Amino acid sequence: MADVHMVRYRRPRLFRRVDRQETDLMDDEVRRRYRFSTDNIDQLVGLLEPTLRTRTRRNQALTIRQRIMLTLRFLASGAFLQIIGDTFGVDIATVSRVVTDVTNSLFALKDMVIRFPVTDADRRRVMTGFIEMRGLPGVIGCVDGTHVRIISPGGPDEPFFVNRKGFHSLNVQATCDHKDES
């Protein structure tokens, strides 16, 4: 029997597709796609840069801005990870890892950005702001909620995620004061 030599071919390298840079988009288009203005995204980059600094030497690593925008697109669209990956030209595992990293970094900032007025001076300042803004006396915060559409989680708990309108969602609630810092 003759020796059989297996020839192993190297798999071709796939590079991230970059059709358009996010900087090419007009601000209203960025707001439609990501639900944030470019200025707000710049602020997020500044806030999250210390915790999202890449610890890799790969020459194709995603920038912090790309990671934040990928996460914002996922959160804004509610699309599957695969679709977001196809849009950004990255693997589904990368999307999952990036979304987890960015949301964990955002969550770590919660105590810095989420505060309720605890002193009398803070409460008076907020109440004065609501009176000046809309003439609402005695208000120290506004509360609102919405349903964020999700993909059916399946399993025995699936009925708990169906809202009164018949689609799967998570109920999200937010509070704010009188300042318009969107």
C-alpha positions as CSV (number, residue, x, y, z in Angstrom):
1,M,0.0,0.0,0.0
2,A,1.4,3.4,-1.0
3,D,1.8,6.3,1.5
4,V,-1.0,8.8,1.2
5,H,0.0,12.4,1.9
6,M,-2.8,14.6,3.0
7,V,-2.4,18.2,1.8
8,R,-3.8,20.7,4.3
9,Y,-4.9,23.9,2.8
10,R,-4.9,27.0,4.9
11,R,-8.3,28.5,5.4
12,P,-8.4,32.0,3.8
13,R,-8.5,34.9,6.2
14,L,-11.8,36.8,6.4
15,F,-11.7,40.5,7.1
16,R,-14.4,42.6,8.7
17,R,-16.5,44.2,6.0
18,V,-16.6,48.0,6.3
19,D,-19.0,49.4,3.9
20,R,-19.7,52.6,5.8
21,Q,-18.1,54.1,8.8
22,E,-20.5,55.2,11.5
23,T,-18.9,58.7,11.1
24,D,-20.3,58.8,7.5
25,L,-23.9,58.8,8.9
26,M,-25.8,62.0,9.5
27,D,-26.8,62.6,13.1
28,D,-30.5,61.9,12.5
29,E,-29.6,58.6,10.9
30,V,-27.4,57.7,13.8
31,R,-30.3,58.5,16.2
32,R,-32.7,56.4,14.2
33,R,-30.3,53.4,14.1
34,Y,-28.8,53.5,17.6
35,R,-31.4,55.7,19.5
36,F,-28.5,58.0,20.6
37,S,-27.0,61.1,19.1
38,T,-23.4,61.1,18.1
39,D,-22.6,63.4,21.0
40,N,-24.2,60.9,23.4
41,I,-22.2,58.1,21.9
42,D,-19.0,60.1,22.3
43,Q,-19.9,60.6,26.0
44,L,-20.5,56.8,26.3
45,V,-17.1,56.2,24.8
46,G,-15.5,58.5,27.3
47,L,-17.3,56.9,30.2
48,L,-16.7,53.3,29.2
49,E,-13.2,53.6,27.8
50,P,-11.4,52.6,31.0
51,T,-13.4,49.4,31.5
52,L,-13.6,48.4,27.8
53,R,-10.0,49.0,26.9
54,T,-9.0,46.0,24.7
55,R,-6.6,43.6,26.2
56,T,-5.7,42.0,22.9
57,R,-2.9,42.4,20.4
58,R,-5.1,41.4,17.5
59,N,-4.8,43.7,14.5
60,Q,-8.6,43.4,13.7
61,A,-9.9,44.1,17.2
62,L,-13.1,46.2,17.5
63,T,-12.6,49.7,18.7
64,I,-14.5,50.8,21.8
65,R,-16.8,53.0,19.7
66,Q,-17.6,50.0,17.5
67,R,-18.3,47.9,20.5
68,I,-20.6,50.5,22.0
69,M,-22.4,51.0,18.7
70,L,-22.8,47.3,18.1
71,T,-24.4,47.0,21.6
72,L,-26.6,50.0,21.0
73,R,-27.8,48.6,17.7
74,F,-28.6,45.3,19.3
75,L,-30.6,47.0,22.1
76,A,-32.3,49.4,19.7
77,S,-33.4,46.9,17.1
78,G,-34.1,43.8,19.2
79,A,-32.6,41.8,16.3
80,F,-31.0,38.4,16.6
81,L,-27.3,38.3,17.5
82,Q,-26.6,36.7,14.1
83,I,-28.2,39.7,12.2
84,I,-26.2,42.2,14.2
85,G,-23.1,40.2,13.5
86,D,-23.8,40.1,9.8
87,T,-24.4,43.9,9.9
88,F,-21.1,44.6,11.6
89,G,-19.2,41.8,9.9
90,V,-18.4,39.9,13.0
91,D,-19.1,36.4,14.4
92,I,-22.1,35.8,16.6
93,A,-19.9,34.8,19.5
94,T,-18.2,38.2,19.2
95,V,-21.5,40.0,19.3
96,S,-22.6,38.1,22.4
97,R,-19.3,38.8,24.1
98,V,-19.3,42.5,23.2
99,V,-23.0,43.0,24.3
100,T,-22.2,41.3,27.6
101,D,-19.0,43.4,28.1
102,V,-20.7,46.7,27.3
103,T,-23.8,46.1,29.3
104,N,-21.7,45.0,32.3
105,S,-19.6,48.2,32.0
106,L,-22.8,50.3,31.8
107,F,-24.2,48.5,34.9
108,A,-21.0,49.2,36.8
109,L,-21.7,52.9,36.4
110,K,-25.2,52.8,37.9
111,D,-24.2,54.3,41.2
112,M,-22.5,57.2,39.5
113,V,-25.4,58.2,37.3
114,I,-28.6,56.9,39.0
115,R,-29.3,59.0,42.1
116,F,-32.5,59.9,44.0
117,P,-32.6,63.2,45.8
118,V,-32.0,62.3,49.5
119,T,-31.3,65.7,51.1
120,D,-33.9,68.4,51.6
121,A,-31.8,70.8,49.5
122,D,-31.8,68.3,46.6
123,R,-35.5,67.7,46.8
124,R,-36.2,71.4,46.8
125,R,-34.0,71.9,43.8
126,V,-35.8,69.2,41.8
127,M,-39.2,70.5,42.9
128,T,-38.3,74.0,41.8
129,G,-37.1,72.6,38.5
130,F,-40.5,70.9,37.8
131,I,-42.4,74.0,38.8
132,E,-40.3,76.2,36.5
133,M,-40.5,73.7,33.6
134,R,-44.2,72.7,33.7
135,G,-45.8,74.3,36.8
136,L,-46.0,71.0,38.6
137,P,-45.7,71.5,42.4
138,G,-44.4,68.9,44.8
139,V,-42.8,66.6,42.2
140,I,-39.4,65.1,42.8
141,G,-39.4,62.6,39.9
142,C,-41.3,61.1,37.0
143,V,-41.8,57.4,36.5
144,D,-42.8,55.7,33.2
145,G,-42.6,52.3,31.8
146,T,-42.7,50.5,28.5
147,H,-42.6,47.0,27.1
148,V,-39.5,46.1,25.2
149,R,-40.2,43.4,22.7
150,I,-38.2,40.2,23.0
151,I,-37.9,36.9,21.3
152,S,-39.9,34.2,23.0
153,P,-37.7,32.6,25.7
154,G,-39.6,29.3,25.3
155,G,-39.7,26.8,28.1
156,P,-42.1,26.5,31.0
157,D,-41.8,30.3,31.9
158,E,-42.7,31.5,28.4
159,P,-46.3,32.6,29.3
160,F,-44.9,35.0,31.9
161,F,-43.3,37.0,29.1
162,V,-46.4,37.6,27.1
163,N,-47.9,41.0,27.7
164,R,-51.5,42.2,27.5
165,K,-51.1,42.9,23.8
166,G,-50.1,39.3,23.1
167,F,-46.4,39.7,22.3
168,H,-43.3,38.7,24.3
169,S,-41.7,41.6,26.2
170,L,-39.9,42.7,29.3
171,N,-41.5,45.4,31.3
172,V,-39.0,48.2,31.8
173,Q,-39.5,51.2,34.2
174,A,-37.5,54.4,34.4
175,T,-37.4,57.5,36.6
176,C,-36.1,60.9,35.9
177,D,-35.9,64.4,37.3
178,H,-36.6,67.8,35.7
179,K,-33.3,68.0,33.7
180,D,-33.4,67.4,30.0
181,E,-30.0,65.6,29.5
182,S,-30.9,63.3,26.6
